Amino acid sequence: RKEVEQDPGPFNVPEGATVAFNCTYSNSASQSFFWYRQDCRKEPKLLMSVYSSGNEDGRFTAQLNRASQYISLLIRDSKLSDSATYLCVVKIPNTGKLIFGQGTTLQVKP
Amino acid sequence: NAGVTQTPKFQVLKTGQSMTLQCAQDMNHEYMSWYRQDPGMGLRLIHYSVGAGITDQGEVPNGYNVSRSTTEDFPLRLLSAAPSQTSVYFCASSYSTQDKAFFGQGTRLTVV
């Protein structure tokens, strides 16, 4: 079993749609969780950290369920510019090591 | 506003050649790491460091060496390049074990 698992997609949605990505992780000691965005052939860039209480940043909402070891990202009112690969990332305690999911590809169509 | 700087951006090597991928950060981050990204595989950890003088292996360390003589620099060495090392390499750094990571722009390496 991979340490961090994501549905690779692709998710093809029309502009304005709401889309949700899910991610599961296996290391129950993990304490830090992130969603990164990666555009084609570019470096990953932080989209948002994920907190236990859930957090929102504009059209983006992230949720964490520690009991189920499950992380989600919700994008509302999708824009063409949201087209990218979204990486679920878990940080291993005391090491700074990042474990990446395979990434979920989103394509927003006009 | 340099952040994490990787050089070179592109490199072509012949099988058996050696080279060093450079990574430098100016944010006084203790934690630095190297990843490779291959199609359909996601980013995989090669080596990481929790501070100057301390390094450890990640998921795919074979064929790569690292050292961390200063806080700022974390070079990745390929001693004898192989076609299987054709990939995109990213260096990352973070302030603490729980903090977000910043990435360099990547090095696209082709081994022929």
Backbone of each chain as ProteinMPNN parsed JSONL, in Angstrom:
{"seq_chain_A": "RKEVEQDPGPFNVPEGATVAFNCTYSNSASQSFFWYRQDCRKEPKLLMSVYSSGNEDGRFTAQLNRASQYISLLIRDSKLSDSATYLCVVKIPNTGKLIFGQGTTLQVKP", "coords_chain_A": {"N_chain_A": [[0.856, -1.199, 0.0], [0.572, 2.226, -0.857], [2.091, 5.042, 0.801], [0.773, 7.483, 0.679], [-2.19, 7.985, -0.915], [-3.901, 8.847, -3.864], [-6.601, 9.512, -6.099], [-5.779, 9.443, -9.408], [-7.217, 10.641, -11.445], [-7.967, 11.699, -14.831], [-9.876, 14.571, -13.756], [-12.409, 16.022, -15.397], [-14.06, 18.948, -15.703], [-16.727, 21.375, -16.057], [-16.429, 24.969, -16.298], [-17.185, 26.723, -13.31], [-18.094, 24.584, -11.892], [-18.246, 22.468, -8.952], [-15.723, 20.648, -7.404], [-14.263, 17.773, -5.893], [-11.436, 16.437, -4.261], [-9.86, 13.54, -2.991], [-7.81, 11.958, -0.49], [-5.799, 9.508, 1.039], [-3.826, 8.481, 3.849], [-1.166, 6.512, 5.288], [0.491, 6.576, 7.54], [-0.058, 6.879, 10.792], [1.123, 8.537, 12.609], [1.607, 10.92, 11.405], [1.638, 14.473, 11.253], [1.463, 16.831, 9.894], [-0.072, 18.285, 7.11], [-0.696, 18.904, 3.662], [-1.889, 20.57, 0.734], [-0.61, 20.778, -2.451], [-0.124, 22.529, -5.511], [0.608, 21.748, -8.853], [1.735, 22.922, -11.837], [2.086, 22.147, -15.321], [5.254, 20.801, -15.855], [6.405, 22.446, -13.985], [7.562, 23.589, -10.709], [6.217, 22.191, -7.625], [3.799, 24.084, -5.846], [2.735, 25.548, -2.813], [-0.624, 25.18, -2.026], [-2.475, 25.088, 0.112], [-2.257, 24.627, 3.641], [-3.424, 21.932, 5.716], [-5.653, 21.723, 8.301], [-6.714, 20.31, 11.436], [-9.233, 21.186, 12.179], [-10.352, 21.837, 9.854], [-10.147, 24.043, 7.062], [-10.447, 27.074, 5.163], [-9.884, 28.8, 2.128], [-10.723, 31.24, 0.325], [-12.112, 30.013, -2.57], [-11.416, 27.48, -1.979], [-11.483, 24.632, 0.099], [-10.231, 22.728, 2.711], [-10.144, 19.592, 4.347], [-9.562, 17.496, 7.176], [-9.516, 14.241, 8.386], [-8.584, 12.628, 11.0], [-9.091, 10.209, 12.261], [-9.935, 8.518, 10.236], [-7.808, 8.81, 8.614], [-7.676, 10.549, 6.371], [-7.825, 12.978, 3.847], [-9.172, 15.885, 2.33], [-9.928, 17.987, -0.501], [-11.789, 20.664, -1.567], [-12.984, 22.366, -4.323], [-14.642, 25.166, -5.217], [-16.798, 26.758, -7.665], [-15.213, 26.475, -10.097], [-12.443, 27.61, -12.007], [-10.935, 28.3, -15.227], [-8.245, 28.623, -14.838], [-7.723, 26.979, -12.722], [-6.968, 24.563, -13.64], [-4.746, 21.997, -13.335], [-2.335, 19.879, -11.655], [-3.042, 18.406, -8.58], [-1.511, 17.901, -5.573], [-1.443, 15.77, -2.863], [0.047, 15.968, 0.253], [1.982, 14.646, 2.851], [3.626, 15.178, 5.874], [6.371, 13.722, 7.494], [6.808, 13.157, 10.916], [9.361, 14.862, 12.791], [11.377, 14.699, 10.887], [11.14, 16.228, 8.594], [10.6, 15.14, 6.176], [8.776, 14.848, 3.176], [5.966, 13.17, 1.986], [4.526, 12.288, -0.969], [1.392, 12.108, -2.632], [0.298, 10.577, -5.694], [-0.859, 12.517, -7.195], [-3.598, 14.414, -8.474], [-5.18, 15.064, -11.448], [-6.692, 17.918, -12.731], [-8.861, 19.233, -15.107], [-10.313, 22.031, -16.26], [-12.963, 22.978, -18.203], [-14.149, 25.306, -20.716]], "CA_chain_A": [[0.0, 0.0, 0.0], [1.343, 3.457, -0.877], [1.923, 5.825, 2.026], [-0.24, 8.495, 0.411], [-2.898, 7.551, -2.122], [-4.853, 9.759, -4.479], [-7.167, 9.141, -7.393], [-5.045, 10.283, -10.357], [-8.11, 11.311, -12.391], [-8.23, 13.132, -14.705], [-11.198, 15.114, -13.525], [-12.759, 17.019, -16.414], [-15.257, 19.616, -15.212], [-16.983, 22.671, -16.706], [-16.27, 26.164, -15.468], [-18.255, 26.951, -12.352], [-18.431, 23.358, -11.168], [-17.584, 22.153, -7.687], [-15.026, 19.369, -7.55], [-13.622, 17.354, -4.646], [-10.36, 15.453, -4.348], [-9.647, 12.825, -1.744], [-6.463, 11.439, -0.282], [-5.647, 8.747, 2.28], [-2.429, 8.293, 4.232], [-1.044, 5.299, 6.104], [1.27, 6.793, 8.752], [-0.944, 7.504, 11.77], [1.88, 9.522, 13.385], [1.742, 12.147, 10.617], [1.038, 15.606, 11.939], [1.346, 17.991, 9.015], [-0.707, 17.887, 5.851], [-0.726, 20.03, 2.736], [-2.213, 20.419, -0.68], [0.212, 21.553, -3.361], [-0.556, 22.587, -6.9], [1.725, 21.687, -9.774], [1.443, 23.156, -13.241], [2.894, 21.293, -16.196], [6.694, 21.009, -15.923], [6.838, 23.451, -13.018], [7.724, 23.07, -9.364], [5.015, 22.237, -6.779], [3.623, 25.292, -5.036], [1.77, 25.32, -1.749], [-1.981, 25.7, -2.175], [-2.903, 25.356, 1.464], [-2.048, 23.641, 4.688], [-4.68, 21.307, 6.136], [-5.723, 21.706, 9.761], [-7.683, 19.351, 11.98], [-10.57, 21.776, 12.259], [-10.771, 22.218, 8.507], [-9.823, 25.439, 6.766], [-10.961, 27.572, 3.9], [-9.136, 29.921, 1.554], [-11.48, 31.615, -0.858], [-12.927, 28.952, -3.153], [-10.798, 26.201, -1.612], [-11.707, 24.156, 1.46], [-9.517, 21.495, 3.018], [-10.629, 18.899, 5.54], [-8.724, 16.399, 7.657], [-10.163, 13.292, 9.29], [-7.468, 11.844, 11.535], [-9.54, 8.853, 12.605], [-9.976, 7.743, 8.996], [-6.574, 9.108, 7.898], [-8.284, 10.974, 5.113], [-7.723, 14.423, 3.599], [-9.935, 16.238, 1.141], [-9.85, 19.351, -1.021], [-12.988, 21.031, -2.312], [-12.841, 23.591, -5.105], [-15.937, 25.669, -5.668], [-16.801, 27.727, -8.761], [-13.958, 26.208, -10.801], [-11.984, 28.521, -13.064], [-10.012, 27.683, -16.189], [-6.904, 28.696, -14.254], [-7.55, 25.922, -11.717], [-6.462, 23.364, -14.32], [-3.403, 21.688, -12.812], [-2.29, 18.653, -10.859], [-3.119, 18.706, -7.155], [-0.726, 16.91, -4.848], [-1.667, 15.596, -1.431], [1.379, 15.809, 0.83], [2.011, 14.371, 4.289], [4.973, 15.369, 6.394], [6.698, 12.73, 8.516], [7.275, 13.868, 12.114], [10.754, 14.921, 13.231], [12.332, 14.496, 9.799], [10.952, 17.151, 7.49], [10.353, 14.402, 4.932], [7.461, 14.966, 2.569], [5.511, 12.017, 1.209], [3.572, 12.801, -1.933], [0.523, 11.273, -3.422], [0.607, 10.577, -7.124], [-1.404, 13.724, -7.802], [-4.885, 14.341, -9.172], [-5.197, 16.047, -12.533], [-7.954, 18.627, -12.956], [-8.976, 20.011, -16.335], [-11.539, 22.807, -16.258], [-13.294, 23.3, -19.593], [-15.066, 26.448, -20.868]], "C_chain_A": [[0.888, 1.245, 0.0], [1.081, 4.249, 0.387], [0.867, 6.908, 1.874], [-0.892, 8.13, -0.921], [-3.914, 8.592, -2.569], [-5.407, 9.126, -5.738], [-6.499, 10.03, -8.437], [-5.925, 11.045, -11.341], [-7.811, 10.866, -13.813], [-9.694, 13.446, -14.404], [-11.412, 16.208, -14.57], [-14.078, 17.658, -16.012], [-15.469, 20.908, -15.976], [-16.691, 23.806, -15.744], [-17.459, 26.326, -14.537], [-18.62, 25.732, -11.526], [-17.715, 23.305, -9.816], [-16.965, 20.761, -7.826], [-14.303, 19.063, -6.238], [-12.576, 16.285, -4.922], [-10.172, 14.828, -2.981], [-8.261, 12.223, -1.697], [-6.476, 10.647, 1.023], [-4.164, 8.566, 2.561], [-2.336, 7.159, 5.236], [-0.321, 5.527, 7.433], [0.44, 7.568, 9.775], [-0.222, 8.545, 12.629], [2.03, 10.849, 12.653], [1.001, 13.294, 11.301], [0.806, 16.806, 11.041], [0.888, 17.525, 7.646], [-0.866, 19.111, 4.966], [-1.348, 19.594, 1.412], [-1.294, 21.354, -1.457], [-0.41, 21.501, -4.746], [0.701, 22.53, -7.76], [1.213, 21.894, -11.189], [2.466, 22.405, -14.086], [4.354, 21.728, -16.214], [7.212, 22.111, -14.991], [6.998, 22.814, -11.635], [6.406, 23.092, -8.599], [4.99, 23.529, -5.974], [2.509, 25.053, -4.029], [0.436, 25.969, -2.089], [-2.533, 26.054, -0.796], [-2.469, 24.241, 2.397], [-3.41, 23.096, 5.089], [-4.663, 21.163, 7.638], [-6.852, 20.799, 10.222], [-9.094, 19.886, 11.967], [-11.132, 22.098, 10.882], [-10.452, 23.679, 8.267], [-10.211, 25.776, 5.337], [-10.094, 28.727, 3.434], [-9.829, 30.272, 0.248], [-12.354, 30.469, -1.347], [-12.461, 27.562, -2.747], [-11.065, 25.878, -0.145], [-10.998, 22.826, 1.646], [-10.052, 20.912, 4.314], [-9.667, 17.765, 5.881], [-9.543, 15.531, 8.595], [-9.079, 12.35, 9.796], [-7.876, 10.399, 11.823], [-9.519, 7.952, 11.369], [-8.716, 7.92, 8.163], [-6.887, 9.52, 6.466], [-8.209, 12.497, 5.033], [-8.526, 14.735, 2.348], [-9.675, 17.686, 0.762], [-11.082, 19.591, -1.874], [-12.708, 22.342, -3.034], [-14.222, 23.987, -5.607], [-15.758, 26.635, -6.822], [-15.495, 27.631, -9.567], [-13.701, 27.22, -11.913], [-11.067, 27.765, -14.025], [-8.607, 27.608, -15.596], [-6.673, 27.675, -13.138], [-7.017, 24.637, -12.336], [-5.005, 23.145, -13.931], [-3.459, 20.297, -12.203], [-2.221, 19.038, -9.393], [-2.501, 17.548, -6.368], [-1.09, 16.929, -3.372], [-0.323, 15.251, -0.798], [1.272, 15.638, 2.339], [3.45, 14.507, 4.756], [5.215, 14.392, 7.53], [7.302, 13.445, 9.719], [8.776, 13.765, 12.33], [11.793, 14.773, 12.123], [12.262, 15.579, 8.73], [10.683, 16.467, 6.168], [8.918, 14.609, 4.466], [7.155, 13.696, 1.792], [4.37, 12.499, 0.327], [2.635, 11.718, -2.423], [0.888, 11.423, -4.886], [0.116, 11.854, -7.805], [-2.717, 13.441, -8.516], [-4.931, 15.447, -10.204], [-6.602, 16.605, -12.718], [-7.86, 19.409, -14.256], [-10.331, 20.704, -16.303], [-11.781, 23.301, -17.683], [-14.247, 24.493, -19.655], [-16.507, 25.974, -21.039]], "O_chain_A": [[1.849, 1.319, 0.765], [0.006, 4.159, 0.98], [0.149, 7.218, 2.824], [-0.207, 7.985, -1.934], [-4.675, 9.137, -1.769], [-4.75, 8.297, -6.367], [-6.632, 11.252, -8.371], [-5.463, 11.978, -11.998], [-7.421, 9.713, -13.994], [-10.604, 12.693, -14.75], [-10.678, 17.195, -14.61], [-15.108, 16.984, -15.982], [-14.512, 21.485, -16.493], [-16.705, 23.624, -14.527], [-18.603, 26.093, -14.928], [-19.376, 25.839, -10.561], [-16.725, 23.998, -9.581], [-17.606, 19.825, -8.304], [-13.801, 19.962, -5.564], [-12.795, 15.359, -5.703], [-10.305, 15.488, -1.951], [-7.621, 12.007, -2.726], [-7.094, 11.069, 2.001], [-3.347, 8.504, 1.642], [-3.297, 6.871, 5.95], [-0.504, 4.746, 8.366], [0.255, 8.777, 9.638], [-0.87, 9.347, 13.302], [2.535, 11.811, 13.23], [-0.09, 13.125, 11.846], [0.037, 17.703, 11.387], [1.372, 16.533, 7.1], [-1.134, 20.211, 5.447], [-1.328, 18.421, 1.039], [-1.206, 22.548, -1.171], [-1.121, 20.56, -5.1], [1.714, 23.161, -7.458], [0.369, 21.143, -11.678], [3.559, 22.075, -13.626], [4.665, 22.872, -16.544], [8.308, 22.639, -15.181], [6.622, 21.662, -11.418], [5.55, 23.929, -8.887], [6.018, 24.002, -5.489], [1.485, 24.444, -4.339], [0.373, 27.158, -2.402], [-2.997, 27.17, -0.566], [-2.335, 23.083, 2.004], [-4.435, 23.727, 4.832], [-3.754, 20.546, 8.195], [-7.815, 20.554, 9.495], [-10.048, 19.134, 11.767], [-12.26, 22.576, 10.762], [-10.488, 24.475, 9.204], [-10.291, 24.924, 4.452], [-9.625, 29.531, 4.24], [-9.559, 29.68, -0.797], [-13.237, 30.006, -0.625], [-13.067, 26.567, -3.146], [-10.9, 26.723, 0.734], [-11.149, 21.911, 0.837], [-10.37, 21.638, 5.256], [-9.047, 17.161, 5.004], [-10.196, 16.043, 9.504], [-8.7, 11.397, 9.114], [-7.08, 9.478, 11.642], [-9.14, 6.783, 11.443], [-8.557, 7.271, 7.129], [-6.423, 8.916, 5.499], [-8.487, 13.206, 6.001], [-8.556, 13.938, 1.411], [-9.259, 18.5, 1.587], [-11.383, 18.821, -2.786], [-12.25, 23.309, -2.427], [-14.879, 23.236, -6.327], [-14.707, 27.261, -6.959], [-14.766, 28.615, -9.691], [-14.604, 27.623, -12.646], [-10.501, 26.728, -13.679], [-7.876, 26.645, -15.828], [-5.548, 27.524, -12.662], [-6.652, 23.712, -11.611], [-4.147, 23.996, -14.167], [-4.491, 19.628, -12.231], [-1.429, 19.899, -9.009], [-2.911, 16.394, -6.486], [-1.049, 17.972, -2.719], [0.367, 14.342, -1.26], [0.565, 16.386, 3.015], [4.375, 14.01, 4.113], [4.379, 14.243, 8.422], [8.213, 14.257, 9.559], [9.384, 12.723, 12.087], [12.988, 14.726, 12.414], [13.247, 15.815, 8.03], [10.55, 17.134, 5.142], [7.976, 14.554, 5.255], [7.989, 13.207, 1.031], [3.378, 13.046, 0.811], [3.027, 10.566, -2.606], [1.682, 12.285, -5.264], [0.616, 12.228, -8.866], [-2.916, 12.369, -9.087], [-4.744, 16.621, -9.883], [-7.572, 15.857, -12.846], [-6.904, 20.153, -14.481], [-11.372, 20.048, -16.317], [-10.927, 23.951, -18.287], [-15.063, 24.679, -18.752], [-17.415, 26.794, -21.18]]}, "seq_chain_B": "NAGVTQTPKFQVLKTGQSMTLQCAQDMNHEYMSWYRQDPGMGLRLIHYSVGAGITDQGEVPNGYNVSRSTTEDFPLRLLSAAPSQTSVYFCASSYSTQDKAFFGQGTRLTVV", "coords_chain_B": {"N_chain_B": [[14.701, 37.94, -2.873], [15.224, 35.219, -3.426], [14.789, 32.526, -2.455], [14.573, 29.114, -3.002], [17.12, 27.912, -4.93], [17.97, 26.237, -7.822], [20.487, 24.724, -9.791], [21.955, 23.114, -12.649], [19.234, 24.209, -14.86], [18.612, 22.584, -16.977], [20.064, 19.549, -18.218], [22.113, 17.384, -20.082], [23.482, 14.226, -19.995], [26.012, 11.772, -20.642], [25.883, 8.227, -20.393], [27.469, 7.0, -17.526], [28.878, 9.304, -16.952], [29.64, 11.802, -14.465], [28.043, 14.157, -12.269], [27.053, 17.15, -10.5], [24.154, 18.288, -9.003], [23.076, 21.406, -8.078], [21.814, 22.979, -5.13], [20.532, 25.655, -3.376], [19.508, 27.596, -0.595], [18.195, 30.61, 0.804], [16.886, 31.128, 3.127], [17.476, 30.383, 5.642], [16.733, 27.823, 6.344], [16.465, 24.751, 8.105], [15.781, 22.214, 7.217], [16.221, 20.25, 4.39], [15.741, 18.726, 1.185], [15.823, 16.279, -1.466], [14.04, 15.406, -4.391], [12.829, 13.216, -6.942], [10.973, 13.263, -9.951], [8.977, 11.322, -11.875], [7.101, 10.345, -14.774], [3.815, 9.378, -13.951], [4.621, 8.47, -11.478], [4.74, 10.251, -9.411], [6.283, 12.41, -6.921], [9.312, 11.338, -5.543], [11.257, 10.706, -2.681], [14.707, 11.252, -2.455], [17.153, 11.873, -0.947], [17.563, 13.382, 2.281], [17.986, 16.109, 4.647], [18.354, 17.147, 7.99], [19.731, 19.178, 9.027], [22.842, 21.037, 9.024], [25.579, 18.947, 8.33], [24.183, 16.616, 8.703], [22.699, 13.95, 7.125], [20.377, 11.792, 5.399], [18.963, 8.779, 3.998], [16.378, 8.574, 1.552], [13.52, 7.328, -0.121], [14.442, 6.428, -2.633], [17.469, 6.166, -2.867], [19.665, 5.03, -4.207], [22.517, 5.34, -6.27], [22.906, 7.987, -5.907], [24.56, 10.617, -4.123], [24.817, 12.748, -1.258], [25.698, 15.747, 0.542], [25.963, 17.944, 3.373], [27.35, 20.56, 4.122], [26.989, 23.17, 4.812], [24.332, 25.274, 6.101], [22.983, 26.464, 4.01], [23.417, 25.108, 1.558], [22.83, 22.175, -0.422], [23.943, 19.901, -2.161], [23.423, 17.488, -4.791], [24.807, 14.541, -5.883], [25.566, 12.698, -8.76], [27.232, 9.866, -9.335], [27.863, 8.044, -11.366], [26.243, 8.294, -14.066], [23.122, 6.91, -15.138], [20.77, 5.746, -17.628], [18.333, 5.313, -16.322], [18.219, 7.31, -14.498], [17.269, 9.495, -15.717], [15.163, 12.16, -15.365], [13.069, 14.561, -13.624], [14.356, 16.692, -11.271], [13.79, 17.894, -8.041], [14.548, 20.214, -5.518], [13.914, 20.897, -2.116], [13.056, 22.963, 0.715], [12.482, 23.599, 4.214], [11.389, 25.382, 7.161], [10.879, 24.167, 9.592], [10.091, 20.961, 11.095], [7.39, 20.751, 10.82], [6.567, 22.72, 9.202], [5.535, 24.287, 6.062], [6.906, 23.391, 2.826], [9.267, 24.765, 0.534], [9.954, 24.865, -2.918], [12.583, 24.434, -5.328], [13.044, 25.396, -8.802], [13.497, 23.195, -10.307], [15.467, 20.639, -11.967], [15.974, 19.442, -15.11], [16.969, 16.444, -16.16], [18.605, 14.497, -18.541], [19.774, 11.361, -19.4], [21.808, 9.813, -21.647]], "CA_chain_B": [[13.581, 37.008, -3.012], [15.701, 34.064, -4.179], [14.119, 31.3, -2.038], [15.35, 27.91, -3.279], [17.682, 28.041, -6.271], [18.575, 25.012, -8.357], [21.212, 24.82, -11.05], [21.392, 23.838, -13.795], [17.819, 23.934, -15.14], [18.585, 21.465, -17.933], [21.361, 18.911, -18.372], [22.175, 16.102, -20.781], [24.696, 13.496, -19.645], [26.206, 10.453, -21.226], [25.959, 7.156, -19.398], [28.763, 6.877, -16.881], [29.402, 10.602, -16.524], [29.223, 12.256, -13.138], [27.723, 15.579, -12.17], [26.442, 17.598, -9.252], [23.035, 19.217, -9.066], [23.221, 22.342, -6.967], [20.621, 23.519, -4.494], [20.866, 26.628, -2.34], [18.373, 28.374, -0.087], [18.634, 31.774, 1.567], [15.844, 31.371, 4.133], [17.976, 29.83, 6.891], [15.96, 26.622, 6.662], [17.256, 23.61, 8.548], [15.4, 20.98, 6.545], [16.333, 20.273, 2.939], [15.531, 17.394, 0.629], [15.827, 16.102, -2.914], [13.018, 14.512, -4.923], [12.765, 13.05, -8.378], [9.603, 13.102, -10.426], [8.873, 10.574, -13.124], [5.697, 10.244, -15.207], [3.016, 8.338, -13.319], [5.216, 8.005, -10.211], [4.737, 11.276, -8.374], [7.601, 12.811, -6.41], [9.871, 10.363, -4.614], [12.341, 11.273, -1.892], [16.012, 10.634, -2.704], [17.904, 12.087, 0.286], [17.123, 14.557, 3.006], [18.89, 16.577, 5.688], [17.664, 17.897, 9.044], [20.612, 20.25, 9.455], [24.217, 20.938, 8.523], [26.319, 17.781, 8.798], [23.306, 15.455, 8.923], [21.925, 13.545, 5.952], [19.819, 10.438, 5.502], [18.413, 8.285, 2.745], [14.946, 8.534, 1.366], [12.912, 6.14, -0.739], [15.192, 5.975, -3.819], [18.789, 6.784, -2.744], [20.745, 4.365, -4.937], [23.076, 6.081, -7.39], [23.009, 9.404, -5.531], [25.187, 10.99, -2.858], [24.591, 14.128, -0.828], [26.414, 16.243, 1.714], [25.386, 19.199, 3.856], [28.414, 21.2, 4.893], [26.462, 24.449, 5.304], [22.875, 25.319, 6.156], [22.421, 26.985, 2.773], [23.634, 24.308, 0.357], [22.554, 20.733, -0.319], [24.171, 19.37, -3.517], [23.121, 16.08, -5.09], [25.823, 14.044, -6.806], [25.406, 11.449, -9.504], [28.612, 9.429, -9.507], [27.972, 7.373, -12.659], [24.862, 8.443, -14.52], [22.48, 5.825, -15.873], [19.519, 6.208, -18.256], [17.232, 5.252, -15.356], [18.225, 8.536, -13.711], [16.578, 10.541, -16.48], [14.046, 12.556, -14.521], [13.075, 15.938, -13.171], [14.799, 16.7, -9.87], [13.393, 19.071, -7.264], [15.082, 20.425, -4.18], [12.946, 21.594, -1.265], [13.514, 23.299, 2.054], [11.453, 24.092, 5.125], [11.947, 25.957, 8.385], [10.764, 23.23, 10.706], [9.553, 19.655, 10.699], [5.954, 20.83, 10.552], [6.273, 23.858, 8.34], [5.425, 24.026, 4.635], [8.164, 23.323, 2.096], [9.428, 25.571, -0.669], [10.662, 24.086, -3.924], [13.299, 25.048, -6.427], [12.36, 25.313, -10.084], [13.724, 21.876, -10.885], [16.514, 20.356, -12.952], [15.545, 18.382, -16.028], [18.163, 15.693, -16.505], [18.48, 13.393, -19.492], [20.986, 10.544, -19.507], [21.725, 9.068, -22.922]], "C_chain_B": [[13.965, 35.706, -3.67], [14.958, 32.797, -3.763], [15.027, 30.104, -2.216], [15.812, 27.984, -4.736], [18.357, 26.745, -6.677], [19.312, 25.325, -9.652], [21.841, 23.47, -11.371], [19.896, 23.554, -13.941], [17.67, 22.747, -16.086], [19.993, 20.88, -18.017], [21.19, 17.614, -19.15], [23.519, 15.464, -20.444], [24.79, 12.221, -20.47], [26.295, 9.429, -20.098], [27.383, 7.047, -18.855], [29.375, 8.196, -16.435], [28.912, 10.913, -15.114], [28.866, 13.729, -13.204], [27.102, 15.866, -10.811], [25.322, 18.568, -9.559], [23.112, 20.114, -7.827], [21.861, 22.791, -6.442], [21.063, 24.446, -3.377], [19.599, 27.344, -1.906], [18.899, 29.478, 0.827], [17.656, 32.131, 2.676], [16.237, 30.828, 5.507], [17.155, 28.617, 7.343], [16.877, 25.478, 7.06], [17.022, 22.38, 7.674], [15.472, 21.143, 5.032], [16.222, 18.856, 2.413], [15.575, 17.435, -0.888], [14.777, 15.079, -3.314], [13.26, 14.338, -6.421], [11.321, 12.79, -8.773], [9.616, 12.453, -11.799], [7.404, 10.444, -13.487], [4.986, 9.083, -14.516], [3.516, 7.875, -11.975], [5.098, 9.029, -9.098], [6.155, 11.639, -7.966], [8.08, 11.792, -5.38], [11.123, 10.949, -3.963], [13.64, 10.506, -2.133], [16.859, 10.669, -1.429], [17.336, 13.315, 0.982], [18.122, 14.891, 4.113], [18.097, 17.396, 6.709], [18.55, 18.996, 9.606], [22.005, 20.027, 8.906], [24.918, 19.74, 9.167], [25.506, 16.524, 8.969], [22.529, 15.159, 7.646], [21.403, 12.132, 6.157], [19.174, 10.076, 4.179], [16.898, 8.355, 2.735], [14.516, 7.235, 0.715], [13.754, 5.559, -1.871], [16.612, 6.543, -3.818], [19.879, 6.212, -3.645], [21.186, 5.165, -6.153], [23.287, 7.559, -7.104], [23.748, 9.563, -4.201], [24.849, 12.435, -2.532], [25.54, 14.46, 0.313], [25.763, 17.548, 2.129], [26.421, 19.864, 4.759], [27.985, 22.56, 5.429], [24.937, 24.365, 5.372], [22.277, 25.642, 4.796], [22.426, 25.994, 1.614], [23.402, 22.822, 0.586], [22.715, 20.132, -1.716], [23.863, 17.883, -3.625], [24.087, 15.613, -6.167], [25.393, 12.74, -7.454], [26.818, 10.984, -9.862], [28.848, 8.794, -10.869], [26.566, 7.305, -13.245], [24.4, 7.236, -15.341], [21.197, 6.343, -16.505], [18.328, 6.201, -17.299], [17.17, 6.496, -14.46], [17.7, 9.743, -14.501], [15.292, 10.891, -15.738], [14.063, 14.071, -14.348], [13.368, 15.913, -11.678], [14.395, 18.014, -9.217], [14.07, 19.042, -5.907], [14.046, 21.207, -3.391], [13.574, 21.919, 0.075], [12.34, 23.758, 2.899], [12.103, 24.519, 6.436], [11.945, 24.951, 9.524], [10.181, 21.926, 10.204], [8.083, 19.746, 10.322], [5.586, 21.92, 9.563], [6.165, 23.437, 6.88], [6.803, 24.036, 4.0], [8.111, 24.212, 0.867], [10.305, 24.777, -1.643], [11.463, 24.97, -4.862], [12.571, 24.777, -7.735], [12.611, 24.005, -10.822], [14.888, 21.835, -11.85], [16.029, 19.201, -13.812], [16.776, 17.693, -16.585], [17.82, 14.57, -17.471], [19.816, 12.676, -19.56], [20.845, 9.658, -20.743], [22.809, 7.998, -22.999]], "O_chain_B": [[13.161, 35.122, -4.396], [14.525, 32.044, -4.636], [16.123, 30.064, -1.657], [14.999, 28.103, -5.653], [19.211, 26.223, -5.961], [18.833, 26.085, -10.493], [22.226, 22.744, -10.454], [19.355, 22.729, -13.205], [16.7, 21.994, -15.995], [20.986, 21.6, -17.906], [20.256, 16.848, -18.914], [24.567, 16.091, -20.593], [23.787, 11.674, -20.929], [26.732, 9.741, -18.99], [28.357, 7.007, -19.606], [30.299, 8.203, -15.621], [27.916, 10.366, -14.642], [29.328, 14.457, -14.083], [26.689, 14.964, -10.082], [25.51, 19.547, -10.281], [23.2, 19.64, -6.695], [20.901, 22.958, -7.194], [21.873, 24.069, -2.531], [18.732, 27.66, -2.722], [19.9, 29.311, 1.524], [17.594, 33.278, 3.118], [15.421, 30.816, 6.429], [16.914, 28.41, 8.532], [17.922, 25.255, 6.448], [17.942, 21.602, 7.421], [14.867, 22.051, 4.463], [16.566, 17.898, 3.105], [15.388, 18.482, -1.508], [14.63, 14.033, -2.681], [13.826, 15.213, -7.076], [10.553, 12.18, -8.029], [10.193, 12.977, -12.751], [6.548, 10.433, -12.603], [5.482, 7.957, -14.495], [2.92, 6.983, -11.371], [5.339, 8.695, -7.938], [7.118, 11.215, -8.606], [7.346, 11.429, -4.461], [11.936, 11.601, -4.618], [13.68, 9.28, -2.03], [17.235, 9.625, -0.897], [16.713, 14.173, 0.356], [18.978, 14.082, 4.469], [17.273, 18.233, 6.34], [18.167, 19.676, 10.558], [22.313, 18.956, 8.384], [24.858, 19.546, 10.381], [26.043, 15.478, 9.335], [21.793, 16.009, 7.146], [21.92, 11.376, 6.979], [18.878, 10.938, 3.352], [16.236, 8.215, 3.763], [15.085, 6.175, 0.975], [13.785, 4.343, -2.058], [16.938, 7.34, -4.698], [20.917, 6.848, -3.829], [20.367, 5.61, -6.957], [23.786, 8.298, -7.953], [23.588, 8.76, -3.282], [24.622, 13.247, -3.43], [26.104, 13.576, 0.958], [25.085, 18.189, 1.326], [26.375, 19.746, 5.983], [28.561, 23.05, 6.401], [24.331, 23.482, 4.766], [21.196, 25.161, 4.457], [21.53, 26.033, 0.771], [23.73, 22.28, 1.641], [21.716, 19.878, -2.39], [24.025, 17.126, -2.667], [24.176, 16.216, -7.236], [24.925, 11.813, -6.793], [27.516, 11.657, -10.621], [29.909, 8.978, -11.465], [25.802, 6.383, -12.959], [25.156, 6.64, -16.108], [20.589, 7.279, -15.985], [17.408, 7.005, -17.455], [16.186, 6.706, -13.751], [17.695, 10.868, -14.002], [14.44, 10.032, -15.512], [14.945, 14.764, -14.854], [12.712, 15.203, -10.917], [14.624, 19.095, -9.758], [14.155, 18.008, -5.245], [13.375, 22.083, -3.938], [14.504, 21.246, 0.52], [11.334, 24.243, 2.379], [13.204, 24.085, 6.777], [12.884, 24.888, 10.318], [9.823, 21.801, 9.033], [7.583, 18.902, 9.579], [4.435, 22.028, 9.139], [6.64, 22.367, 6.499], [7.75, 24.603, 4.546], [7.063, 24.39, 0.246], [11.262, 24.113, -1.245], [11.078, 26.102, -5.156], [11.6, 24.02, -7.771], [11.993, 23.745, -11.854], [15.253, 22.837, -12.466], [15.713, 18.122, -13.309], [17.528, 18.267, -17.372], [16.883, 13.801, -17.256], [20.86, 13.299, -19.752], [19.906, 8.872, -20.869], [22.895, 7.276, -23.993]]}, "name": "protein", "num_of_chains": 2, "seq": "RKEVEQDPGPFNVPEGATVAFNCTYSNSASQSFFWYRQDCRKEPKLLMSVYSSGNEDGRFTAQLNRASQYISLLIRDSKLSDSATYLCVVKIPNTGKLIFGQGTTLQVKPNAGVTQTPKFQVLKTGQSMTLQCAQDMNHEYMSWYRQDPGMGLRLIHYSVGAGITDQGEVPNGYNVSRSTTEDFPLRLLSAAPSQTSVYFCASSYSTQDKAFFGQGTRLTVV"}
